[in-house]
Amino acid sequence: MLGINYELTVDADKFKKYGGPKLSYTNNQLGDELFFISRNLLFETGVSEQAVSIFDYNNNKVFFAAGKASALPFDVFAASFYLVSRYEEYLPHIRDEHDRFTAEDSLAYKNGFLQKPVVNIWIFWIKELIQKRFPAMILPENKYEFISTIDIDNAYAYREKGFLRSAGGYLKSLANFDMSEIIGRTKVLLGLQKDPYDTYDLQLELIKKYKLNSIYFFLLGDYGVNDKNLPIESRKFQTLIKMLGDYAQVGIHPSYGSNKSKEQLKKELERLSKVLHREVKKSRQHFLKLTLPETYRNLIDLDITDDYTMGFASQVGFRASICSTFNFYDLDMELETKLKIHPFAVMEGTLRYNMNVHREDAMHKIRPLIDEVKAVNGQFISLWHNESLSNQKLWLGWATIYEEMVKYAAAE
């Protein structure tokens, strides 16, 4: 992550004779090198409970304490690996109603550092140690980056649903005595009013205004309880996908139903590829359904190269305690893969539904996350949905919050 070319050796004599900048990661210092004491974790195979004791250092949380001789008072490499590999998600744990590892069970949440990309902060400490010890070394500077991602779970509220779904919608509204819903649906279907979820003009306007790097993830699963987007046969839906693909990158939003079916995932990928006339390489799981290592193995088998699921549904922050892209390491296989993981920091649904944050307070939660990422020249990724920009019902005023966030995050 520091952009330094390096060579690894286990030959102590070769190491001692080398005259250039060097560091050791072992039990005992070999000479006058930059020395980091190693714990056992990175020399083990398999997954087992680890003794994790959190303590404070430089106003940040650290763990895996090391001796005083070490350049840092903790094993920074083992601690980083533990967090970034999601080691704790391989250990026995209780899963939520959607079969997900929860934020509240994470080490970061329990110890108050979920909103800090501590791995990036630790890397800064290593960089400072190297520069102080080897002042002649020139280290490249990383550049902060903002990526706006939008999930299209339901492209339109009323349009393109077909007779049965529209009739069902009317019946549900009648049962709830919701006349405004009935009137709104009727006006949209008669072409008298814009569909409330059709917020794409606003999105494209903001992409142009702030020169955004944007990615859209489309849900193309078969209709089900948790998968309710439009049928891919809809010409209007296909046109929307192609149109947004002209202004932004496009990825698949694997359906709830595909999580345990690689065949279903393959079918959804083929649907999107056929519409776009090109291969699809990016993904984010619907409902953020992520089971390690199975979910990522399925993506790898189907040639997905980049995934954007790494984040929690119930809390904002950094699930892997990092705000930079990293390669997925399969702990069961003891193998670093080529699948690149892009962690996101905030989802509007988390703020609104899970954390009960009102729009007036939303930026108080979002701004500190952006500040943390900018401070370490990381990658800030946001997750929003087209319906939350509708300025209706629960989402009244949230389009303004989105632009506030974009403006603040896009500023250098």
C-alpha positions in Angstrom: 0.0 0.0 0.0 3.0 2.3 0.4 4.0 1.6 -3.2 7.5 0.3 -2.1 9.2 -2.5 -4.1 10.5 -5.1 -1.7 12.1 -8.5 -1.5 11.4 -11.1 1.2 14.1 -13.4 2.5 14.4 -16.0 5.3 18.2 -16.1 4.9 19.6 -14.4 8.0 23.1 -14.1 6.5 21.8 -12.5 3.3 19.7 -10.1 5.3 22.6 -9.0 7.5 24.9 -8.4 4.6 22.4 -6.3 2.7 23.4 -2.6 3.0 20.2 -0.9 1.9 17.0 -0.1 3.8 15.6 -3.2 5.5 13.2 -4.3 8.1 12.7 -7.6 9.9 9.6 -9.3 11.1 10.6 -12.0 13.5 11.2 -12.8 17.2 14.6 -11.3 17.7 16.4 -8.4 16.1 19.2 -9.4 13.7 21.2 -6.2 13.6 20.4 -2.5 13.3 17.4 -2.9 11.0 13.9 -1.5 11.5 12.6 -4.3 13.7 9.0 -5.5 14.2 8.3 -8.3 16.7 6.1 -11.0 15.2 3.2 -12.8 16.9 2.2 -16.3 15.7 -0.8 -15.5 13.6 0.8 -15.1 10.2 2.8 -18.3 10.7 -0.2 -20.4 11.5 -2.6 -22.4 9.2 -6.2 -22.8 9.8 -8.5 -20.6 11.8 -8.8 -20.6 15.6 -9.8 -18.3 18.4 -7.2 -15.6 18.9 -6.4 -13.8 22.2 -7.2 -10.2 21.2 -6.5 -7.6 23.9 -7.2 -4.0 22.8 -5.1 -1.1 24.1 -4.5 2.5 23.2 -1.5 3.8 21.3 -1.1 7.2 19.6 -4.8 7.9 20.3 -5.9 4.9 18.4 -6.8 1.3 19.2 -4.3 -1.5 18.6 -3.9 -5.1 19.6 -1.5 -8.1 19.5 0.9 -6.4 21.9 4.7 -6.7 21.2 7.8 -6.1 23.3 9.5 -2.8 23.8 12.2 -3.6 21.3 9.7 -3.6 18.4 9.4 -0.4 16.3 5.7 -0.4 17.2 4.3 -1.8 20.5 2.0 -4.2 18.7 2.2 -6.7 15.8 0.9 -4.3 13.1 1.1 -7.0 10.4 -0.8 -9.6 12.3 -3.4 -7.1 13.5 -3.9 -5.8 10.0 -4.3 -9.3 8.6 -6.8 -10.2 11.3 -9.0 -7.2 10.4 -8.6 -7.1 6.6 -9.0 -10.9 6.0 -12.2 -10.7 8.2 -10.7 -13.5 10.3 -13.5 -13.1 12.9 -16.1 -13.8 10.3 -14.7 -17.4 10.0 -15.1 -18.0 13.7 -18.4 -19.2 15.2 -20.9 -16.4 15.5 -24.7 -15.7 15.6 -26.0 -14.4 12.2 -28.9 -12.0 11.7 -32.3 -12.7 10.0 -30.6 -12.4 6.6 -27.8 -14.8 7.5 -25.3 -12.0 7.9 -22.4 -11.3 10.2 -23.5 -8.2 12.2 -21.6 -5.0 12.9 -22.5 -5.3 16.6 -20.5 -8.6 16.7 -17.4 -7.1 15.3 -14.2 -6.4 17.2 -14.2 -2.8 15.8 -17.8 -2.0 16.9 -17.3 -3.5 20.4 -14.1 -1.5 20.9 -15.2 1.8 19.4 -13.1 1.9 16.3 -15.6 0.9 13.6 -15.6 4.5 12.3 -11.9 4.6 11.9 -9.8 3.0 9.1 -7.2 1.9 11.6 -5.3 -0.2 9.1 -4.6 2.9 7.0 -3.6 4.8 10.1 -1.2 2.1 11.1 0.3 2.1 7.6 1.0 5.8 8.0 2.9 5.0 11.2 5.0 2.4 9.3 5.6 5.0 6.6 6.8 7.6 9.1 9.2 5.0 10.7 10.7 4.1 7.3 11.1 7.7 6.3 12.7 8.6 9.7 15.1 5.6 9.5 15.9 5.8 5.8 15.5 9.5 4.9 17.0 8.9 1.4 14.0 6.8 0.4 11.4 8.5 -1.6 7.9 7.1 -1.0 5.1 7.8 -3.5 2.0 9.6 -2.2 -1.4 7.9 -2.4 -4.3 10.1 -3.7 -7.7 10.4 -2.0 -10.6 9.1 -4.2 -14.4 9.3 -4.0 -16.6 6.8 -5.7 -20.4 7.2 -5.7 -22.2 3.9 -6.0 -26.0 3.5 -6.5 -27.9 0.2 -6.2 -31.0 -0.1 -8.4 -33.1 -2.6 -6.4 -36.3 -1.3 -7.9 -36.0 0.9 -11.0 -39.5 2.3 -10.9 -42.1 2.4 -8.2 -45.1 1.9 -10.5 -44.0 1.7 -14.1 -43.2 -1.5 -16.1 -44.6 -3.8 -13.3 -47.1 -5.6 -15.5 -50.8 -6.2 -14.9 -50.6 -8.6 -11.9 -48.1 -6.6 -9.9 -49.9 -3.3 -10.6 -53.2 -4.9 -9.6 -51.6 -6.3 -6.4 -50.3 -2.8 -5.7 -53.8 -1.3 -6.0 -55.3 -4.0 -3.7 -52.6 -3.4 -1.1 -53.2 0.4 -1.1 -57.0 -0.2 -0.8 -56.5 -2.5 2.1 -54.4 0.2 3.8 -56.8 2.9 2.8 -53.9 4.7 1.2 -55.6 6.9 -1.4 -52.5 9.0 -2.1 -50.7 5.9 -3.2 -53.7 4.9 -5.5 -53.8 8.4 -7.0 -50.0 8.6 -7.4 -49.9 5.1 -9.1 -52.7 6.0 -11.5 -51.2 9.3 -12.5 -47.9 7.6 -13.3 -49.5 4.8 -15.3 -51.5 7.4 -17.3 -48.4 9.4 -18.0 -49.6 12.4 -16.1 -46.8 12.3 -13.5 -43.2 11.1 -13.2 -42.5 7.9 -11.4 -41.2 8.7 -7.9 -38.3 6.4 -8.2 -37.3 7.9 -11.6 -34.5 10.1 -10.1 -32.1 9.5 -12.9 -32.0 13.0 -14.3 -30.9 14.3 -10.9 -28.2 11.6 -10.7 -26.8 12.4 -14.1 -26.9 16.1 -13.3 -24.8 15.5 -10.2 -22.4 13.2 -12.1 -21.7 16.0 -14.6 -21.7 18.8 -12.0 -19.1 17.1 -9.7 -17.4 15.0 -12.3 -18.2 11.9 -10.3 -16.7 8.5 -10.6 -19.9 6.5 -10.4 -21.0 2.8 -10.4 -24.5 1.5 -10.8 -25.4 -2.0 -9.6 -28.5 -3.5 -11.1 -30.7 -6.2 -9.5 -31.7 -8.7 -12.3 -32.9 -11.6 -10.2 -36.1 -13.6 -10.6 -39.1 -12.0 -8.7 -39.2 -13.0 -5.1 -39.9 -11.7 -1.6 -36.6 -9.9 -1.4 -36.0 -9.4 -5.1 -38.6 -7.0 -6.6 -36.9 -5.2 -9.5 -38.4 -5.1 -13.0 -38.4 -8.1 -15.3 -35.4 -8.0 -17.6 -37.7 -8.4 -20.6 -38.9 -4.8 -20.1 -37.6 -2.7 -22.9 -37.8 0.4 -20.8 -35.6 -1.2 -18.1 -33.0 -2.3 -20.7 -32.9 1.2 -22.1 -32.3 2.6 -18.6 -29.4 0.2 -18.0 -27.8 1.2 -21.4 -28.4 4.9 -20.8 -26.8 4.9 -17.3 -24.0 2.7 -18.7 -23.1 5.6 -21.0 -22.3 7.9 -18.0 -21.1 5.5 -15.4 -19.7 2.0 -14.8 -22.2 -0.8 -14.4 -22.1 -3.9 -12.2 -24.4 -6.7 -11.2 -26.4 -6.7 -7.9 -26.6 -10.4 -7.3 -30.1 -11.2 -6.0 -31.0 -12.4 -2.5 -32.0 -15.7 -4.2 -28.6 -16.1 -5.9 -26.5 -16.1 -2.7 -26.7 -19.9 -2.4 -27.1 -20.6 -6.1 -24.1 -20.1 -8.4 -26.4 -21.1 -11.3 -28.8 -18.3 -10.5 -25.9 -15.8 -10.2 -24.6 -16.9 -13.6 -28.0 -16.4 -15.1 -28.2 -12.8 -13.7 -24.7 -12.0 -15.0 -25.6 -13.2 -18.5 -28.7 -11.1 -18.5 -26.7 -7.9 -17.7 -23.9 -8.8 -20.2 -26.5 -9.3 -22.9 -28.1 -5.9 -22.3 -24.7 -4.1 -22.2 -23.1 -6.2 -24.9 -20.0 -6.6 -22.8 -18.6 -8.6 -19.9 -19.6 -7.6 -16.4 -16.7 -7.5 -13.9 -18.1 -5.6 -10.9 -20.7 -6.7 -8.2 -22.3 -5.9 -5.0 -24.6 -8.3 -3.1 -28.3 -7.4 -2.6 -29.0 -7.0 1.1 -25.2 -7.1 1.5 -25.5 -10.8 1.9 -21.9 -11.9 2.3 -20.8 -15.3 3.6 -17.1 -15.9 3.7 -15.6 -17.5 1.8 -18.4 -18.9 -0.2 -19.8 -15.7 -1.7 -16.5 -14.5 -2.9 -15.6 -17.9 -4.3 -18.7 -17.9 -6.4 -17.9 -14.5 -7.8 -14.3 -15.6 -8.6 -15.6 -18.7 -10.4 -17.7 -16.4 -12.6 -14.9 -14.1 -13.4 -16.0 -11.1 -11.3 -12.8 -9.1 -10.6 -14.1 -6.3 -8.2 -16.7 -6.5 -5.4 -18.2 -3.6 -3.4 -20.1 -5.5 -0.7 -17.7 -5.0 2.1 -19.6 -2.9 4.6 -22.3 -3.4 7.3 -26.0 -3.0 7.0 -26.6 -1.9 10.6 -23.8 0.5 11.2 -21.8 3.0 9.1 -18.0 2.7 9.2 -15.3 0.4 8.0 -16.1 -3.3 8.2 -12.6 -4.4 7.4 -11.1 -1.4 9.2 -9.6 -0.2 5.9 -10.5 2.4 3.3 -8.4 1.1 0.4 -8.8 -1.7 -2.1 -7.4 -5.0 -1.2 -7.3 -8.5 -2.6 -9.5 -11.1 -0.9 -7.5 -13.7 1.0 -9.3 -17.0 1.4 -8.5 -18.2 4.9 -9.8 -21.7 4.4 -7.7 -22.2 1.2 -4.7 -20.1 2.6 -4.7 -18.3 -0.7 -4.6 -14.7 -1.8 -7.0 -14.3 -4.7 -7.2 -11.8 -7.5 -10.7 -10.6 -6.4 -10.4 -6.9 -5.5 -12.5 -5.8 -2.5 -13.6 -2.2 -2.4 -15.0 -1.4 1.1 -17.8 1.2 1.4 -18.2 3.4 4.4 -21.8 4.6 4.4 -25.2 3.5 3.2 -28.2 5.8 3.4 -30.5 2.9 4.4 -28.3 2.2 7.4 -28.6 5.8 8.6 -32.4 6.0 8.0 -33.6 2.5 9.0 -31.0 1.0 11.3 -29.5 3.9 13.1 -32.7 6.1 13.0 -30.8 9.1 12.0 -33.0 12.0 10.8 -31.9 13.9 7.7 -30.9 17.0 9.7 -28.3 14.9 11.5 -27.2 12.7 8.6 -24.1 14.8 7.6 -23.0 14.7 11.2 -22.5 11.0 10.7 -21.2 11.1 7.1 -18.7 14.0 7.3 -16.4 12.5 10.0 -16.1 9.3 7.8 -15.1 11.4 4.8 -12.6 13.3 7.0 -11.1 10.0 8.2 -10.6 8.8 4.6 -9.2 12.0 3.4 -6.7 12.1 6.3 -5.1 8.8 5.1 -5.5 9.4 1.3 -7.9 6.5 1.1 -11.0 5.7 -1.0 -14.4 6.9 0.2 -17.2 4.9 -1.3 -20.9 5.7 -0.6 -23.9 3.5 -1.2 -27.3 5.0 -2.1 -30.4 3.9 -4.0 -32.5 5.6 -6.6 -35.6 5.7 -4.5 -33.9 7.5 -1.6 -33.5 10.5 -4.0 -37.3 10.7 -4.6 -37.9 13.3 -1.9 -41.1 11.4 -0.9 -42.4 9.9 2.3 -39.5 8.5 4.4 -37.0 10.0 2.0 -38.2 13.5 2.1 -35.2 15.8 2.0 -32.6 13.1 1.5 -31.8 14.1 -2.1 -30.3 17.3 -0.6 -28.3 15.2 1.9 -26.9 13.2 -1.0 -25.7 16.3 -2.8 -24.2 17.7 0.4 -22.3 14.4 0.8 -21.2 14.4 -2.8 -20.1 18.0 -2.7 -18.1 17.4 0.5 -16.6 14.1 -0.6 -15.7 15.3 -4.1 -13.8 18.3 -2.8 -10.0 17.7 -2.8 
